[in-house]
Amino acid sequence: MRSDDPAEPAPDGPRLRPLSARSVVLSLLLGAHPPELPARELGRLMEGFDLGGSTLRAALSRMVAAGDLRRTDTGYRLSDRLLERQRRQDESVRPRTRAWDGDWELVVVTATGRGPAERAELRTRLAGLRLAELREGVWLRPANLERPLPAALDEVAERGTARPARPAAELAARLWPLDAWSDEARELLGHVGRTGRPAERLTLFAAVVRQLLADPVLPPSLLPAGWPGDALRAAYADYRRGLEGEVRSLVGGT
């Protein structure tokens, strides 16, 4: 799922971003395993989103030129650059966790002399690792994720573990807007069964994916009561299974 277009307020629901042809194509391919679709089946899927052949062809041409897609013998495949985005999306649905023993991951940025673009890129990388910034250059999170921190971080930061003196639940509430995340997730869940058209459902679940990518995936003991993270992941997993089944039926029926 992906959307890069400006958000539009819905009068009776969450703020959803309308999907362009580019966003629909990327959403379909990011949810496909392997991330490749034959051109004919991609065109047939796009018909369900009221996007015609000329619109699709123009979008595909621009996406290949921009390095989003690679043209194959039969269709289109995500570029290597976007495979990491797919990995992160998949991990947001099935995060790998371990029992938490009280340790926190700690990353302290030590590099100096970097420009604004480099600093922004590093912040994005650290946030993508589900770390949160305690103060400028100091990032941490509970050490409950089954994933190593990239070795490349050693070039710009010191890594370690810590046990802050502040109560863990209090610190987590300071680092992440947990109540706001929970409210937004419940609002999205409330609309899951009330959207029927393919375009509406794809738009809704693109917002669900953005929400899941922002889930800090904290140990249960640090979460507010009634945390809706698992329910939101289950709703998206159900949607993706249905969409993948539709893709398989189209490809298999060629």
Helices and strands as residue ranges (DSSP letters): H 21-30, E 36-38, H 39-47, H 53-66, E 69-71, E 75-78, H 80-93, E 104-109, H 116-128, E 132-135, E 138-142, G 151-155, E 157-162, H 168-175, H 178-192, H 198-213, G 220-222, H 229-252
